[in-house]
Amino acid sequence: MAAERVVLQAAPACRRVGRRPVELKPQLTIRAPVAADEVEWRSLWTAFNAFHGVRLPQGVADANWDRILDPDAPLGCLVAVEDGELAGLADYVLHCHTWSEHLSCLLDDLYVREASRGRGIGRRLIEEVVELGRRNGWSRVYWTAIDGADARHLYDRYWSPDGVVRYTVQLER
């Protein structure tokens, strides 16, 4: 599930050198995570869960991280690296789909740290997951959103909501 490395320029910042301001553009790289990203990934994932009012046991994070690094597991991830630090994540799950002979992809978690929002990082993460799907022959990439979520303006650029209402029966305690 390794993704190609993509380098983009993000919104510019300025710094004064002598009398003239010099524009500094943070570099943005979208890539698959590596073992050295664990602490930063956990920080982003914990922030994502807190944003949704969820607190999960440590074992869930451990299992997710192990699956992300396992090339045979159906859970994958892309991370956005901005100036050497993780700025965002896109965790996704591949699964069979009864309407296609190809795998479907659920973009399960999409999160950009607050300090990095508004620079197109969420859009780039979505685009890279979609491109990964094209290269690997997936039938679709889909995700759910909380009704009225601020990020809906980004999501609505890709496709109109399909009207599906999700029902969840919690089986874990």
Secondary structure, DSSP 4 states (H G I P E B T S, - for coil): -----EEEE---EEEEETTEEEEE--EEEEE---GGGHHHHHHHHHHHHHHTT----HHHHHHHHHHHH-TTSSEEEEEEEETTEEEEEEEEEEEEETTEEEEEEEEEEEEE-GGGTTSSHHHHHHHHHHHHHHHHT-SEEE----TT-TTHHHHTTT-----PPP-------
